[in-house]
Amino acid sequence: MTQPVLVIGNKNYSSWSLRPWLLLKQFGIGFDEIHIPLFTDQMPQLMTEHTPCNKVPVIKDGDLAVWDSLAVCEYINLRFLDGKGWPEDLQLISLGRSAVAEMHSGFPDLRHELPMNVRRSYTGFKASEKAQQDIDRIIALWQQLLESSGGPWLLGDFSIADAFYAPVASRFNTYDIELPEALQRYVKQILELEAYQEWLADAKAETEVIVEEEVEL
Ligand SMILES: N[C@@H](CCC(=O)N[C@@H](CS)C(=O)NCC(=O)O)C(=O)O
């Protein structure tokens, strides 16, 4: 059987790409990668060649191409993880799905003001009131999930929810966001994953800079 292929953007910037990549890695699923450097001259041709929607991530599995990070993670869960991408408990799955949906469609100020930039670390970053509201909501959400599941991951074992919030953990680290101690531990746990370290090393090796994603203090 040939391996699935994950089509992704720059590892330094593409938060949507990190989600399925981390999920596959954490569950030890073999896959090949195609990288599309975002907003470069090569991007349009590569997008046409490898994606149905001109966006990443996309997973290609034989003749099938699945796009959008949520659909990609759900495909991975059903096709390769035997459903283990979610916990078994109905209450926890439902809380997790709500949290993932909230991440997928929400937090616009966090996304805009604190773009993922895994290789940078800022000191003295000050979030606007609206971005701070997003941060506060994520803090409350993570606390709720960790308390409900008992941890150490958001839903107990590592799940799609952690894959979805890993880019936020990365942002909190990059922009040095103040967090309660238990959540500092959660962020550290994400950053110390072997898979995250691999992603970071690859991001550091990238040479492209997307000026719009580089915050100037
Ligand atoms: N909702 C989509 C968003 C995907 C998305 O916006 N990807 C960005 C990269 S992180 C992209 O491909 N941008 C290229 C473009 O907009 O032309 C998902 O979850 O996969």
The ligand as an SDF file (V2000), in Angstrom:
LIG
                    3D

 20 19  0  0  0  0  0  0  0  0999 V2000
  -10.0480   26.3380    6.5900 N   0  0  0  0  0  0  0  0  0  0  0  0
   -8.8790   25.8880    5.8680 C   0  0  0  0  0  0  0  0  0  0  0  0
   -7.9220   27.0330    5.7340 C   0  0  0  0  0  0  0  0  0  0  0  0
   -6.7120   26.7060    4.9200 C   0  0  0  0  0  0  0  0  0  0  0  0
   -5.8460   27.9200    4.6330 C   0  0  0  0  0  0  0  0  0  0  0  0
   -6.2800   29.0810    4.6720 O   0  0  0  0  0  0  0  0  0  0  0  0
   -4.5680   27.6480    4.3420 N   0  0  0  0  0  0  0  0  0  0  0  0
   -3.6350   28.6910    4.0080 C   0  0  0  0  0  0  0  0  0  0  0  0
   -2.2400   28.3800    4.5270 C   0  0  0  0  0  0  0  0  0  0  0  0
   -2.1090   28.2720    6.2660 S   0  0  0  0  0  0  0  0  0  0  0  0
   -3.4560   28.7390    2.5010 C   0  0  0  0  0  0  0  0  0  0  0  0
   -3.4260   27.7160    1.8450 O   0  0  0  0  0  0  0  0  0  0  0  0
   -3.2970   29.9330    1.9560 N   0  0  0  0  0  0  0  0  0  0  0  0
   -3.0480   30.1190    0.5690 C   0  0  0  0  0  0  0  0  0  0  0  0
   -3.9420   31.1570   -0.0230 C   0  0  0  0  0  0  0  0  0  0  0  0
   -4.8160   31.6500    0.6890 O   0  0  0  0  0  0  0  0  0  0  0  0
   -3.7590   31.4640   -1.2050 O   0  0  0  0  0  0  0  0  0  0  0  0
   -8.2740   24.6830    6.5980 C   0  0  0  0  0  0  0  0  0  0  0  0
   -8.6260   24.4670    7.7590 O   0  0  0  0  0  0  0  0  0  0  0  0
   -7.5080   23.9180    6.0060 O   0  0  0  0  0  0  0  0  0  0  0  0
  1  2  1  0
  2  3  1  0
  2 18  1  0
  3  4  1  0
  4  5  1  0
  5  6  2  0
  5  7  1  0
  7  8  1  0
  8  9  1  0
  8 11  1  0
  9 10  1  0
 11 12  2  0
 11 13  1  0
 13 14  1  0
 14 15  1  0
 15 16  2  0
 15 17  1  0
 18 19  2  0
 18 20  1  0
M  END
$$$$
